């Protein structure tokens, strides 16, 4: 009986351990100065992709103004989606990325040698803050998922599904916060 309880707890801990490995690897990469700007480029690309997925529904671009507002809010650049349709959106997206890179280069020029240290500081602080919040969420999830057994669902499978969703949401939130902070700092 005690073996089964320990085995069951270990299964839950394995889910957290996989997430911990991802976060600690990301932190390690950030602390190595060569990787910081590459990670920021990936972060920006992820944010642009997420926004694109949010505002492109099947074959039609919807909510132009909201997309423009989100780009302004996060990257502090003004864009216009006049004449943009689903066929030319990928080209338009490349132009947005180029504008963002120009804005990022301006930030780099402004801060000079301190830019990489600044990026590291911002990224590590945001990741650490979101990771702490995530750990609390996972504790709550572990406590609540046991009740799913009453609904004829395997609590471990439900825990893995929801843990993945919570983790993906945390990574997304980290990407958005890093992007917004980097582009709005004065």
N, C-alpha and C positions, 0 to 999 in steps of 0.2 A: 504494500500500500504506500509506504513512504517513498519507495523507488518511483512509483507512478507519479506521485505528486512532484517529486524533484524533476523527473523527465518532462512533465508538463510545463513546469516553470522554465526549464531549460529551452523548450521550444519557443516560449515567449521571448526569452532573453536573446535567442538567436536572431529574431527579427530586429531587435534593437541593436544588436551587435553589427548587423549588416549596414544599418543606417549610420552607426557610429564610424565604421570604416570609411564610408563615403565622405562624411563631414571632416574627419581627421585628415584624410588624404587631401581634401580641398584646402584645409588650413595649412597643411605642410607645403602644398604647391604655392600658396600665397606667400608664405614666409620665405620662399626662395625667390629672390628679387627678379630673376629672369622671367618667371611665369606670370607675374602680376598683370602686365598689360595684355597678355594672351587671354588670361582668365577674364579680364574686363571686356575684351572683344567678344568672347563667348557669352558673357552675361548680357551684353547689349543685343547680340543676335537673338538670344533666347527671349528677351523682352519684346523685340520687334516681331518675332514669330508668334508669341503669345497674343500680342495685340492684333496681329493680322488674322489669327484664327478666330479671335473674338468678333471681329468686324467684317469678316468675309463669310457669308453663308452660302454654301454650295457654289452656285455660279454667279452670285450677285453680291456686289459690295453694298453694304448697308451702313447707315449711320456715319456718313463722312465727317460731319461736324464733331462727333464724339471721338472718332479716331484722331482727328486733328488736335482736339483738346488734350487727349491723352499724351500725344507726342510732345505737345507744348509743356504739359505738366511735368513729364518725366525728364525730357531731354533739353528743355528750355530752348527749343527751336520752333519757328513758325513755318508751317507747311500749308499748302493748298491742294485739295484733291480735285480741283476742277479738271475735267477731261479724263479723269482716271476711271478705268473700267476693269473688269476682271481679266481682260486679255492683256492689258499693259501694266497690271498691278505689280508684277515681279520686277519690271524695269523701274517702276516708281519706288518700290521698296529699296532697290539698290541706290537710288538717288537719296533716299532718306538716310540710309546707312552712311553714304558719303558725307552728307551734311553733318551727321553726328560725329563722324571721324574728324571733320574740320573743327567742329566745336571742341572736341576732346583735345586736339592738337593745340588749340588756343589755350585751353586750361593748362596743358603741359608746358607751353611756352611761358605762361604767366607764373607758374610755380617753380619752374626750372628744375633744379636737382632734387627738390623736395617732393616732386610729384609722385614718384614711386613709393616713398615712405608714407605719403598721405593716402595713397590707394591702399597700401597694406593695412594701415591703421583703420580706415573706414571699413574695408572688407572684413577684417578679423572681428571688429566690434559688432558689426551687423550680424555676422554668422554666429558669433557667440551668444548674442542676445536672442536671436531666433531659435538657436539650438536649446537654450534653457527653457524657453516657452514650449518648444516641441517636446522636451522631456516631461514637462508637466502634463501636456496633452496626452502623451502616451501612457502616463500613469493613470489618468482618468479613463482612458480607453480600456486599459487592462482591467480596471475595476468594473467597468460597465459591460464589457463584452461577455462576461460570464452569464449574464441573464439571458443571452441569446439561446442558450441551450434549452431553455424552456420553450422556445419557438421552433424546436427541432432543427436548429442550425448548429454546426460545429463552431464553437467559440474561437478556436485557433484559426480556422479559415477566415472567419469574420474579422478577427483581429489583424490578420495579415493583409486583408483587403483594405480595411480602414487605415491601417498603419501606412500602407503604401500611399493612399490618397492624402493623408495628413502630411507625409514626408514630401510628396510632390508639391503640395500647396506651400509648404515651408520653403522649399528651394525656389519656387516661383516668387514668393514674397521677398526672399533674400535678393534675387535678381532685380526686382523692381526697386527695392529700397537702395541698393548699391547704386543703380543707375541714377535714380532721382537725386540722391545725395551728392554724387560726384559732379553732376551737371548743374547743381544749384549752389554749390559752395562758392563763397566770394573770398 
